[in-house]
């Protein structure tokens, strides 16, 4: 039986996310690879507690659907927002942001990148502990 | 606690789907409405056992992510495929198809429509009981 704790397991856990763009342990399962017909990349992402990605932008925008645990989402210059299962975040093209797990809970989301003919992702600076802990 | 039976409840149940395009009881919760920036519409759809949509096409294509229960998916001229939690179906632009619950189980999927600048959906004929029961 699935529970909220193992919902992420409706998908295989996938591969470790690259350390160049992520802090902590993050698992990525690609669900829809890039093509030039659907122009959409979709992945299931599991962040262990404390893990997060670097600051980054998407030229075609992104939609996050939180499915389990408690996560953080932040756009540059704004406070960190909590994300819980069922929350949906729309990220407009070019908006600088990061996302990840909260300090004490794993977090899983589906990440949907449409309009990839405009680009998928541009990675920037790491999210410092000071930035991450600004949730306080 | 969420279980596989109530996973769909991480989203509100939403509105009854229009009877013109659906047979049986179907609930649609719109997660991302149409816009001209993300060009993507996303909805969570809950089909009660036996319910299905009409034959239809998407000019921009569609991706289905099954999250709970057991469903059916069929493209014109091909056999019905079973869908279970974690299954992902990519539907290319213009491909005639339908989806819905299996006869004895509710079914929930997330429906992602990218490239809506090309169109969202064109509804066609109802799925007859003979077509629906061709899973036998």
Contacts between the chains, C-beta under 8 A, distances in Angstrom:
chain1	res1	chain2	res2	distance
A	1	B	3	5.6
A	1	B	4	5.9
A	2	B	2	7.2
A	2	B	3	6.2
A	2	B	4	4.0
A	2	B	7	6.5
A	2	B	85	7.2
A	3	B	1	5.6
A	3	B	2	6.2
A	3	B	3	6.3
A	4	B	1	5.9
A	4	B	2	4.0
A	7	B	2	6.5
A	7	B	7	6.6
A	10	B	67	6.6
A	10	B	85	4.3
A	10	B	86	3.9
A	11	B	86	5.2
A	31	B	65	6.9
A	31	B	88	4.9
A	32	B	63	5.7
A	32	B	88	6.5
A	32	B	90	6.2
A	37	B	61	6.3
A	37	B	92	5.9
A	37	B	93	6.6
A	38	B	60	7.9
A	38	B	61	4.7
A	38	B	63	6.7
A	38	B	90	6.3
A	38	B	92	7.5
A	38	B	114	5.8
A	38	B	115	7.2
A	39	B	114	6.0
A	39	B	115	5.9
A	40	B	40	7.6
A	40	B	61	8.0
A	40	B	63	6.6
A	40	B	112	7.1
A	40	B	114	4.3
A	40	B	115	7.9
A	42	B	63	6.4
A	42	B	65	7.5
A	42	B	88	7.5
A	42	B	112	7.2
A	60	B	38	7.9
A	61	B	37	6.3
A	61	B	38	4.6
A	61	B	40	8.0
A	63	B	32	5.7
A	63	B	38	6.7
A	63	B	40	6.6
A	63	B	42	6.4
A	65	B	31	6.9
A	65	B	42	7.5
A	65	B	110	7.0
A	67	B	10	6.6
A	85	B	2	7.2
A	85	B	10	4.3
A	86	B	10	3.9
A	86	B	11	5.2
A	88	B	31	4.9
A	88	B	32	6.5
A	88	B	42	7.5
A	90	B	32	6.3
A	90	B	38	6.3
A	92	B	37	5.9
A	92	B	38	7.5
A	93	B	37	6.6
A	110	B	65	7.0
A	110	B	110	7.5
A	112	B	40	7.1
A	112	B	42	7.2
A	112	B	112	6.1
A	114	B	38	5.7
A	114	B	39	6.0
A	114	B	40	4.3
A	114	B	114	4.6
A	114	B	115	7.6
A	115	B	38	7.2
A	115	B	39	5.9
A	115	B	40	7.9
A	115	B	114	7.6
